[in-house]
Amino acid sequence: MKIKLKTLFLLGYLLLGIIAVMLGAAGVYFIEKLSNTPDRILKDNYGSILAAQNMIDELDNMDNAIITYVAGNKEKKFADSLFKASKHRYFENLALCEGNITEPGERELLLNVKAKSNNYAESFEKHLNEFSTIGHYDSLIAPKYSDLKKDCYLLLNLNHKGMLLRRDETVKISESAEIYMLVIAGISLIILVIAVIKVPSLVAGPIEQFTTNVEQIAAKNYSARMEVNSENELGKLAVSFNRMAEKLEEYERTNIEMLIAEKKRAEAIVKSMIDGIIVLDENMNVILVNNTGVELIGLREKDILGKDVRNVSESNSLVRNLTGELVNPEPGKNKLNYIRIVFREKEEFFLKEIIKVNDESDPGKILGYIIILKNVTGFKELDELKSGFVATVSHELRTPLSAMNMSLRLLQDERIGGMNDEQLRLTGAMKEEVKRLLKLVNELLDLSRIESGGDMLNFREVRAEELIDAAITPMLMQLEQKNIELETAIEESIPPVKADPNKIAWVLINLLNNAVRYSPEGAAIQLKVKRVDNKIVFSVKDHGAGIEPQYISRIFEKFVQVKTKNVESLNRGVGLGLAISKEFVNAHGGEIWVKSEVGKGSEFSFSLPVN
């Protein structure tokens, strides 16, 4: 059968028409799907997002009403009215969310939110007459408010994620549509060569614009918009796309505004504090300084804000003092110390504290530093008055106590005259009490001299062996009386240290005396000296009763005594020896600490820096 060219052409045209119809139908399918997707986003998620946000706002209003109710009797009627109105609006929006469940897990979350909402409202109404102080609010309402608000935010974020997911679906559909439309454009080009050349431009232009705008939305450029030139499917798509972009832009702007508001609120709180505060980021740049901090430093805010604190410290001695340990950290150095600053034409004392801000998700990562300067002038003056009073009283007591001790010794001397057994017992007890009081007075005077800076240190190079010998010799009689063996171990090649030998020997004697006092008869005591990095560590270990955990953190404070059954009260001391030891060691640039376990003994150690 011969086919005429006309028929062949007709068949060709028919085939091309069928192909064009099929591909056109595919194009229309994707266009309709793209036009419906933004509407579905708005229908499925935006209503729930708006309702969840309204729930959060009304929940805040209810909580403010409760706080106002607690504040006083005058506001109770208003607060009750406000609470009821906010409660009504809250549950209206909750009902909207329940009527528009679109996301997996949303139904269970809403059931939980509804239960907590009823419990929260009932808690206030049930205990209405019990609210008298903010404490009732903190215990009965505040935990439920925080838990409910967290769930409301979960509901908001769930629908937001759903909206973003559908946005991604739109992007994928548009990419598929682009492929198919390009095929349509290619095939249609053959047809349009014979018929109408302008047809491809009527379809390809809007599709390209839509694809470009979708890519911009995917890159979080929510300001992208499409031109609406017709009322067909492409026009509807453009309208729906623009509505979706507007809502996304509004949501993004709201989040940014909330973050900015929280930042301003935090800055206002810091700036209003009476303590001097300087905040640094992880790169040591000053990101915030309050008014007191600026006044203390003596610089204008613009001269320090945003600057590297290391550069600022080069021309400002106070900043150099405040940040020295951050710029050149020294391991083991105490970060809490006093600084004298001329503030408002008066010399005052400030307590410096440096706080490291660590990332909660990564504790090893430092986010910045906070330097706090607290005015403690009043406390410092009171402490100096106390020290002066103690020194004066102690000095006045020492003379009569010395005279009493001498008189008791003369009474016990048989050359003056004999005494019966009861008189000897009484005078002996009096002598022990006088001896104990003299020791207390002497220790108080020593401590007073240390605190006032009157007890000067005579530094010289001294070897560890010399210090050990000076400490052991006075202890030999006590060791022999309790049959205690002293074991010494000195690491080889210990370098000399620069110290006051009398003061360090006093510390060792005090530690050894405590070890003997709290050790049972026949026990052993270890005295060790070793080098750890750039420090020499002295340690005294006993096998006595040990120290209760509640005393460990306070053992080096003044007048702190450890209660032990095996030690008589007369032999327990007055609680100043370790406090004096700490002052001596700190004056040498060292540290003192203790490790103890009840029933197994204690180990006191202190370190001295190597020259």
C-alpha positions as CSV (number, residue, x, y, z in Angstrom):
1,M,0.0,0.0,0.0
2,K,1.3,3.3,-1.1
3,I,0.8,6.1,1.3
4,K,0.3,9.5,-0.2
5,L,2.6,12.2,1.0
6,K,-0.5,14.2,2.0
7,T,-1.6,11.3,4.2
8,L,1.9,10.8,5.5
9,F,2.0,14.5,6.3
10,L,-1.4,14.2,7.9
11,L,-0.2,11.2,9.9
12,G,2.9,13.1,10.9
13,Y,0.9,16.1,11.9
14,L,-1.5,13.8,13.8
15,L,1.4,12.1,15.6
16,L,2.9,15.4,16.4
17,G,-0.5,16.6,17.7
18,I,-0.8,13.5,19.9
19,I,2.7,14.0,21.2
20,A,1.9,17.7,21.8
21,V,-1.4,16.9,23.6
22,M,0.3,14.3,25.8
23,L,3.2,16.5,26.7
24,G,0.9,19.5,27.2
25,A,-1.3,17.4,29.5
26,A,1.9,16.5,31.5
27,G,2.8,20.2,31.7
28,V,-0.7,21.2,32.9
29,Y,-0.5,18.4,35.5
30,F,2.7,19.8,37.0
31,I,1.5,23.4,36.8
32,E,-1.8,22.5,38.6
33,K,0.3,20.6,41.2
34,L,2.6,23.5,41.8
35,S,-0.4,25.9,42.1
36,N,-2.1,23.8,44.6
37,T,1.0,23.2,46.8
38,P,1.3,26.7,48.2
39,D,-2.4,26.7,48.9
40,R,-2.0,23.4,50.8
41,I,0.9,24.9,52.8
42,L,-1.3,27.8,53.9
43,K,-4.3,25.5,54.6
44,D,-2.4,22.7,56.4
45,N,0.2,24.6,58.4
46,Y,-0.1,28.4,58.4
47,G,-3.4,28.3,60.3
48,S,-1.9,26.0,62.9
49,I,1.2,28.2,63.2
50,L,-0.9,31.3,63.7
51,A,-3.1,29.5,66.3
52,A,0.0,28.1,68.1
53,Q,1.6,31.6,68.3
54,N,-1.7,33.0,69.6
55,M,-1.8,30.2,72.3
56,I,1.7,31.2,73.4
57,D,0.7,34.9,73.6
58,E,-2.4,34.1,75.6
59,L,-0.5,31.8,77.9
60,D,1.8,34.6,78.7
61,N,-1.2,36.9,79.4
62,M,-2.6,34.2,81.7
63,D,0.7,33.9,83.6
64,N,1.0,37.7,83.8
65,A,-2.6,37.8,85.2
66,I,-1.6,35.2,87.9
67,I,1.5,37.2,88.9
68,T,-0.6,40.4,89.1
69,Y,-3.1,38.5,91.2
70,V,-0.3,37.5,93.6
71,A,1.1,41.1,93.7
72,G,-1.7,42.6,95.8
73,N,-5.3,42.8,96.7
74,K,-6.0,45.9,94.5
75,E,-5.2,44.1,91.3
76,K,-7.0,40.8,92.0
77,K,-10.3,41.7,90.3
78,F,-8.5,42.9,87.2
79,A,-6.1,40.0,87.2
80,D,-9.0,37.5,87.5
81,S,-10.9,39.2,84.6
82,L,-7.7,39.2,82.4
83,F,-7.1,35.5,83.2
84,K,-10.6,34.5,82.1
85,A,-10.5,36.5,78.9
86,S,-7.0,35.1,78.0
87,K,-8.1,31.6,78.9
88,H,-11.1,31.8,76.6
89,R,-9.0,33.0,73.6
90,Y,-6.3,30.4,74.4
91,F,-8.8,27.5,74.2
92,E,-10.4,28.9,71.1
93,N,-7.0,28.8,69.3
94,L,-6.4,25.3,70.8
95,A,-9.6,24.2,69.2
96,L,-8.5,25.6,65.8
97,C,-5.3,23.5,66.1
98,E,-7.3,20.4,67.0
99,G,-9.5,20.9,63.9
100,N,-6.4,21.2,61.6
101,I,-4.2,18.2,62.4
102,T,-1.9,17.5,59.4
103,E,1.5,16.4,60.8
104,P,2.6,13.0,62.2
105,G,2.6,13.1,66.0
106,E,0.5,16.4,66.1
107,R,-2.6,14.6,67.5
108,E,-0.7,13.2,70.4
109,L,1.1,16.5,71.1
110,L,-2.3,18.3,71.1
111,L,-3.8,15.8,73.5
112,N,-0.8,16.4,75.8
113,V,-1.1,20.2,75.4
114,K,-4.9,20.1,76.1
115,A,-4.4,18.0,79.3
116,K,-1.6,20.3,80.6
117,S,-3.7,23.4,79.6
118,N,-6.7,22.2,81.7
119,N,-4.4,21.3,84.6
120,Y,-2.7,24.8,84.4
121,A,-6.0,26.6,84.4
122,E,-7.5,24.4,87.1
123,S,-4.4,24.8,89.3
124,F,-4.9,28.6,89.5
125,E,-8.7,28.4,89.9
126,K,-8.4,25.6,92.5
127,H,-5.8,27.3,94.6
128,L,-7.3,30.8,94.0
129,N,-7.7,31.6,97.7
130,E,-4.3,30.2,98.6
131,F,-2.2,32.7,96.6
132,S,-0.7,35.2,99.0
133,T,3.0,35.3,98.1
134,I,5.1,34.8,95.0
135,G,6.3,31.5,96.7
136,H,2.9,30.0,96.0
137,Y,3.2,30.9,92.4
138,D,6.7,29.5,92.1
139,S,5.7,26.2,93.6
140,L,2.2,25.7,92.2
141,I,2.0,27.5,88.8
142,A,5.5,28.4,87.4
143,P,6.6,24.8,86.7
144,K,3.3,24.0,84.9
145,Y,3.5,27.3,82.9
146,S,7.1,26.6,81.7
147,D,6.2,23.0,80.8
148,L,3.1,24.0,78.9
149,K,4.8,26.9,77.1
150,K,7.6,24.5,76.0
151,D,4.9,22.1,74.5
152,C,3.2,25.1,72.7
153,Y,6.6,25.9,71.1
154,L,6.9,22.3,70.1
155,L,3.5,22.5,68.3
156,L,4.6,25.7,66.6
157,N,7.9,24.2,65.4
158,L,6.1,21.0,64.3
159,N,3.9,23.0,61.9
160,H,6.8,25.2,60.8
161,K,8.8,22.2,59.9
162,G,5.8,20.8,58.0
163,M,5.5,24.1,56.1
164,L,9.2,24.0,55.2
165,L,8.9,20.3,54.1
166,R,6.1,21.2,51.8
167,R,8.2,24.1,50.5
168,D,10.9,21.6,49.7
169,E,8.3,19.4,47.9
170,T,7.4,22.5,45.9
171,V,11.1,22.9,44.9
172,K,11.3,19.3,43.8
173,I,8.1,19.5,41.8
174,S,9.3,22.7,40.1
175,E,12.6,20.9,39.2
176,S,10.6,18.1,37.6
177,A,8.3,20.6,35.9
178,E,11.3,22.4,34.5
179,I,12.6,19.2,32.9
180,Y,9.2,18.3,31.4
181,M,8.6,21.9,30.3
182,L,12.0,21.9,28.5
183,V,10.9,18.8,26.7
184,I,7.6,20.4,25.9
185,A,9.4,23.4,24.6
186,G,11.7,21.3,22.4
187,I,8.9,19.3,20.9
188,S,6.6,22.3,20.6
189,L,9.4,24.1,18.7
190,I,9.0,21.6,15.9
191,I,5.3,22.2,15.8
192,L,5.6,26.0,16.2
193,V,8.1,26.1,13.2
194,I,5.1,25.0,11.1
195,A,2.5,26.9,13.1
196,V,3.0,29.5,15.8
197,I,6.5,30.6,16.8
198,K,5.4,32.5,19.9
199,V,3.9,29.6,21.8
200,P,7.1,28.5,23.6
201,S,7.6,32.0,25.0
202,L,4.1,32.0,26.6
203,V,5.0,29.0,28.8
204,A,8.8,29.0,29.2
205,G,9.1,32.6,30.6
206,P,6.9,32.2,33.7
207,I,8.3,28.8,34.4
208,E,11.9,30.1,34.4
209,Q,10.9,33.0,36.6
210,F,9.1,30.6,39.0
211,T,12.2,28.3,39.1
212,T,14.5,31.3,39.8
213,N,12.3,32.5,42.6
214,V,12.0,29.0,44.1
215,E,15.8,28.8,44.2
216,Q,15.9,32.2,46.0
217,I,13.3,31.0,48.5
218,A,15.4,27.9,49.1
219,A,18.4,30.1,49.8
220,K,16.3,32.0,52.4
221,N,15.8,35.1,50.3
222,Y,12.1,35.5,51.2
223,S,11.8,38.8,49.4
224,A,11.5,37.1,46.0
225,R,8.2,37.7,44.2
226,M,6.6,36.6,40.9
227,E,4.9,38.9,38.4
228,V,1.2,38.1,37.9
229,N,0.3,38.7,34.2
230,S,-2.7,36.5,33.8
231,E,-5.5,34.7,35.5
232,N,-4.7,31.2,34.2
233,E,-2.9,28.4,36.1
234,L,0.4,30.2,35.9
235,G,-1.2,33.3,37.3
236,K,-2.7,31.4,40.2
237,L,0.7,29.8,40.8
238,A,2.3,33.2,41.0
239,V,-0.3,34.5,43.4
240,S,0.0,31.4,45.7
241,F,3.8,31.6,45.5
242,N,3.8,35.3,46.5
243,R,1.5,34.6,49.5
244,M,3.7,31.8,50.7
245,A,6.8,34.0,50.3
246,E,5.2,36.8,52.3
247,K,4.3,34.5,55.2
248,L,7.8,33.1,55.2
249,E,9.3,36.6,55.2
250,E,7.0,37.6,58.1
251,Y,7.9,34.6,60.1
252,E,11.7,35.2,59.6
253,R,11.3,38.9,60.5
254,T,9.5,38.0,63.7
255,N,12.2,35.6,64.8
256,I,14.9,38.2,64.1
257,E,13.0,40.9,66.0
258,M,12.6,38.6,69.0
259,L,16.3,37.8,69.1
260,I,17.2,41.6,68.9
261,A,14.7,42.3,71.7
262,E,16.2,39.7,74.0
263,K,19.7,41.0,73.2
264,K,18.7,44.5,74.1
265,R,17.0,43.3,77.3
266,A,20.2,41.5,78.4
267,E,22.4,44.5,77.7
268,A,20.0,46.8,79.7
269,I,20.2,44.4,82.7
270,V,24.0,44.3,82.6
271,K,24.4,48.0,82.2
272,S,22.1,48.7,85.2
273,M,24.2,46.5,87.5
274,I,26.2,48.3,90.2
275,D,29.1,45.9,89.8
276,G,31.7,46.6,87.1
277,I,31.2,44.1,84.3
278,I,33.3,43.5,81.1
279,V,32.2,40.8,78.7
280,L,34.7,39.3,76.2
281,D,34.1,37.0,73.3
282,E,36.2,33.9,72.5
283,N,38.7,36.0,70.6
284,M,39.3,38.4,73.6
285,N,37.3,41.2,72.0
286,V,35.2,43.5,74.3
287,I,31.5,43.0,73.3
288,L,29.9,44.6,76.3
289,V,30.9,46.9,79.2
290,N,28.5,48.5,81.7
291,N,28.6,52.0,83.0
292,T,30.4,51.1,86.3
293,G,33.0,49.2,84.3
294,V,33.7,52.2,82.0
295,E,34.0,54.5,85.0
296,L,36.4,52.1,86.8
297,I,38.6,51.7,83.7
298,G,38.7,55.4,83.0
299,L,38.1,55.0,79.3
300,R,35.2,56.0,77.1
301,E,32.9,53.2,76.0
302,K,33.8,53.7,72.3
303,D,37.5,53.4,73.2
304,I,37.1,49.9,74.5
305,L,33.9,48.4,72.9
306,G,34.7,46.1,70.0
307,K,38.5,46.3,70.6
308,D,40.9,43.5,71.4
309,V,41.4,43.7,75.2
310,R,45.1,42.8,74.7
311,N,45.6,46.0,72.6
312,V,43.7,48.1,75.2
313,S,45.8,46.7,78.1
314,E,49.0,48.0,76.5
315,S,47.9,51.6,77.3
316,N,45.8,50.9,80.4
317,S,47.4,49.4,83.5
318,L,44.1,48.5,85.2
319,V,42.9,46.6,82.1
320,R,46.3,44.9,82.0
321,N,45.8,43.9,85.6
322,L,42.3,42.6,85.0
323,T,43.1,40.5,82.0
324,G,46.7,39.5,82.7
325,E,45.8,35.9,83.7
326,L,43.7,35.6,80.5
327,V,46.5,36.8,78.3
328,N,49.2,34.9,80.1
329,P,47.5,32.1,82.1
330,E,49.3,30.5,85.0
331,P,48.1,27.0,85.9
332,G,46.8,26.7,89.5
333,K,46.7,30.5,90.1
334,N,43.6,31.7,91.9
335,K,41.4,33.8,89.7
336,L,39.7,35.5,92.6
337,N,41.6,38.4,94.2
338,Y,41.4,42.0,95.5
339,I,42.3,45.1,93.6
340,R,42.8,48.6,94.8
341,I,41.2,51.2,92.5
342,V,40.8,55.0,92.8
343,F,37.1,55.2,92.2
344,R,35.2,58.5,92.4
345,E,38.2,60.3,94.0
346,K,38.4,57.6,96.7
347,E,40.6,54.5,97.1
348,E,38.4,51.5,97.3
349,F,38.8,47.7,97.2
350,F,37.2,45.6,94.5
351,L,37.0,41.8,94.3
352,K,37.9,40.6,90.8
353,E,36.3,37.4,89.5
354,I,36.7,36.0,86.0
355,I,34.0,33.6,84.7
356,K,34.6,31.3,81.7
357,V,31.5,30.9,79.5
358,N,31.4,27.4,78.1
359,D,29.3,25.9,75.3
360,E,26.6,23.7,76.9
361,S,26.7,21.2,74.0
362,D,30.6,21.2,74.0
363,P,32.0,22.0,77.5
364,G,35.5,22.2,76.1
365,K,34.6,25.1,73.9
366,I,34.9,28.6,75.4
367,L,32.4,31.1,74.2
368,G,33.8,34.1,76.1
369,Y,34.7,35.5,79.5
370,I,32.9,37.7,82.0
371,I,35.0,40.0,84.3
372,I,33.2,41.1,87.4
373,L,34.4,43.8,89.8
374,K,32.5,43.9,93.1
375,N,33.0,46.7,95.5
376,V,34.0,45.2,98.9
377,T,35.5,48.3,100.5
378,G,33.1,48.1,103.5
379,F,33.9,44.4,104.1
380,K,37.7,45.0,103.7
381,E,37.6,47.9,106.2
382,L,35.6,45.8,108.7
383,D,38.2,43.0,108.3
384,E,41.0,45.4,109.0
385,L,39.3,46.7,112.1
386,K,38.7,43.2,113.3
387,S,42.3,42.2,112.7
388,G,43.5,45.3,114.6
389,F,41.1,44.6,117.5
390,V,42.3,41.0,117.7
391,A,46.0,42.1,117.6
392,T,45.4,44.7,120.4
393,V,43.5,42.3,122.6
394,S,45.9,39.5,122.1
395,H,48.9,41.7,122.9
396,E,47.2,42.9,126.1
397,L,46.4,39.4,127.2
398,R,49.9,38.0,126.6
399,T,51.6,39.9,129.5
400,P,49.2,38.8,132.3
401,L,49.1,35.3,130.9
402,S,52.9,35.1,131.0
403,A,52.8,36.4,134.6
404,M,50.2,33.8,135.5
405,N,52.3,31.0,134.0
406,M,55.4,32.2,135.9
407,S,53.5,32.4,139.1
408,L,52.2,28.8,138.6
409,R,55.7,27.6,138.0
410,L,56.9,29.2,141.2
411,L,54.0,27.6,143.1
412,Q,55.0,24.2,141.9
413,D,58.6,24.8,142.9
414,E,59.2,22.8,146.1
415,R,61.9,25.3,147.2
416,I,59.1,27.8,147.9
417,G,57.0,25.4,149.8
418,G,55.3,22.0,149.3
419,M,51.6,21.5,148.2
420,N,49.3,18.5,148.7
421,D,48.1,16.3,145.9
422,E,44.9,18.2,145.3
423,Q,46.8,21.6,145.1
424,L,49.3,20.1,142.7
425,R,46.4,18.8,140.5
426,L,44.7,22.1,140.4
427,T,47.8,24.1,139.7
428,G,48.8,21.6,137.0
429,A,45.4,22.0,135.3
430,M,45.6,25.8,135.6
431,K,49.1,25.7,134.0
432,E,47.8,23.7,131.1
433,E,45.0,26.2,130.5
434,V,47.3,29.1,130.7
435,K,49.7,27.3,128.3
436,R,46.8,26.8,125.9
437,L,45.7,30.4,126.1
438,L,49.3,31.6,125.5
439,K,49.4,29.5,122.4
440,L,46.1,30.9,121.2
441,V,47.3,34.5,121.9
442,N,50.6,33.9,120.0
443,E,48.8,32.4,117.0
444,L,46.3,35.2,116.9
445,L,49.3,37.7,117.0
446,D,51.0,35.7,114.2
447,L,47.8,35.7,112.1
448,S,47.3,39.4,112.7
449,R,50.8,40.2,111.6
450,I,50.4,38.1,108.4
451,E,47.1,39.7,107.4
452,S,48.3,43.2,108.0
453,G,51.5,42.6,106.1
454,G,53.7,43.3,109.2
455,D,55.2,39.8,109.2
456,M,58.0,40.2,106.6
457,L,59.4,37.1,104.8
458,N,63.2,36.6,104.6
459,F,63.7,34.7,101.3
460,R,66.8,32.8,100.5
461,E,67.7,29.6,98.6
462,V,67.1,26.6,100.8
463,R,67.2,22.9,100.2
464,A,64.4,20.5,101.0
465,E,66.7,18.5,103.3
466,E,67.4,21.6,105.5
467,L,63.6,22.3,105.8
468,I,62.9,18.7,106.8
469,D,65.7,18.6,109.4
470,A,64.4,21.9,110.9
471,A,60.9,20.5,111.2
472,I,61.8,17.0,112.5
473,T,64.1,18.0,115.4
474,P,61.4,19.7,117.6
475,M,59.1,16.7,117.0
476,L,61.4,14.0,118.2
477,M,60.1,14.0,121.8
478,Q,56.4,13.8,120.7
479,L,57.1,11.0,118.3
480,E,58.9,9.1,121.0
481,Q,56.1,9.6,123.6
482,K,53.5,8.1,121.3
483,N,55.9,5.5,119.8
484,I,55.2,6.8,116.3
485,E,57.6,6.0,113.4
486,L,58.4,8.9,111.0
487,E,59.1,7.7,107.5
488,T,60.8,10.3,105.2
489,A,61.2,10.1,101.4
490,I,62.9,12.8,99.5
491,E,63.0,12.5,95.7
492,E,66.5,12.7,94.2
493,S,67.8,15.8,92.5
494,I,65.3,18.1,94.2
495,P,66.4,21.7,93.3
496,P,66.5,24.4,96.0
497,V,63.6,26.7,96.5
498,K,63.5,30.4,97.3
499,A,61.7,30.6,100.7
500,D,61.7,31.8,104.2
501,P,63.1,28.7,106.0
502,N,61.6,29.6,109.4
503,K,58.1,30.0,108.0
504,I,58.1,26.8,105.9
505,A,59.6,24.9,108.8
506,W,56.8,26.3,111.0
507,V,54.2,24.9,108.4
508,L,55.9,21.5,108.4
509,I,56.0,21.4,112.2
510,N,52.3,22.3,112.4
511,L,51.4,19.5,109.9
512,L,53.6,17.0,111.8
513,N,52.2,18.1,115.1
514,N,48.6,17.5,113.8
515,A,49.6,14.1,112.4
516,V,51.0,13.0,115.7
517,R,48.0,14.4,117.7
518,Y,45.4,12.5,115.6
519,S,47.4,9.3,115.1
520,P,47.0,6.3,117.4
521,E,50.0,5.0,119.4
522,G,52.4,2.9,117.5
523,A,51.3,4.2,114.1
524,A,53.5,5.5,111.3
525,I,53.6,9.0,109.6
526,Q,55.0,9.5,106.1
527,L,56.8,12.8,105.1
528,K,57.5,13.0,101.4
529,V,59.1,15.6,99.1
530,K,58.8,15.3,95.3
531,R,58.9,17.5,92.2
532,V,55.7,18.0,90.1
533,D,56.3,20.1,86.9
534,N,57.7,23.4,88.1
535,K,56.8,22.9,91.8
536,I,58.1,21.2,94.9
537,V,55.4,19.3,96.8
538,F,55.7,18.5,100.5
539,S,53.2,16.1,102.0
540,V,52.5,14.7,105.5
541,K,50.4,11.6,105.7
542,D,48.9,10.0,108.8
543,H,46.8,6.9,109.5
544,G,44.4,8.4,112.0
545,A,40.6,8.8,112.1
546,G,40.5,11.0,109.0
547,I,38.3,14.1,108.4
548,E,34.6,14.2,107.9
549,P,33.5,15.4,104.4
550,Q,31.8,18.5,105.8
551,Y,35.1,19.8,107.2
552,I,37.2,19.3,104.1
553,S,36.2,22.6,102.4
554,R,36.6,24.6,105.6
555,I,39.6,23.0,107.2
556,F,41.9,26.0,106.4
557,E,39.5,28.6,107.7
558,K,40.1,30.4,111.1
559,F,38.9,28.6,114.3
560,V,37.7,25.5,112.4
561,Q,38.3,22.4,114.5
562,V,37.8,18.8,113.5
563,K,35.8,16.8,116.1
564,T,37.6,13.6,116.8
565,K,36.7,11.1,119.5
566,N,40.3,9.9,120.0
567,V,41.7,13.3,120.8
568,E,41.1,15.1,124.1
569,S,39.7,18.6,123.9
570,L,42.8,20.0,125.7
571,N,45.0,18.6,122.9
572,R,42.8,19.6,120.0
573,G,44.1,23.1,119.4
574,V,42.2,26.3,118.6
575,G,41.9,26.0,114.9
576,L,44.4,28.6,113.8
577,G,47.4,26.5,112.8
578,L,46.2,25.5,109.4
579,A,44.9,29.0,108.7
580,I,48.4,30.4,109.5
581,S,50.0,27.7,107.4
582,K,47.8,28.6,104.4
583,E,48.8,32.3,104.7
584,F,52.5,31.4,104.9
585,V,52.2,29.1,101.8
586,N,50.2,31.6,99.8
587,A,52.8,34.3,100.6
588,H,55.4,32.1,98.9
589,G,53.2,31.7,95.8
590,G,52.2,28.2,96.6
591,E,49.1,26.2,97.4
592,I,48.0,24.0,100.3
593,W,45.4,21.2,100.2
594,V,44.2,18.0,101.9
595,K,43.0,14.6,100.9
596,S,41.3,12.5,103.6
597,E,39.1,9.5,104.1
598,V,37.3,8.7,107.3
599,G,38.9,5.8,109.1
600,K,42.0,5.7,106.9
601,G,43.8,8.9,107.7
602,S,44.7,12.2,106.0
603,E,47.4,13.6,103.8
604,F,48.2,17.3,103.9
605,S,50.3,18.7,101.1
606,F,51.6,22.1,100.0
607,S,53.6,23.3,97.0
608,L,56.4,25.8,96.5
609,P,57.4,27.2,93.1
610,V,60.9,26.3,91.8
611,N,63.2,29.1,91.1
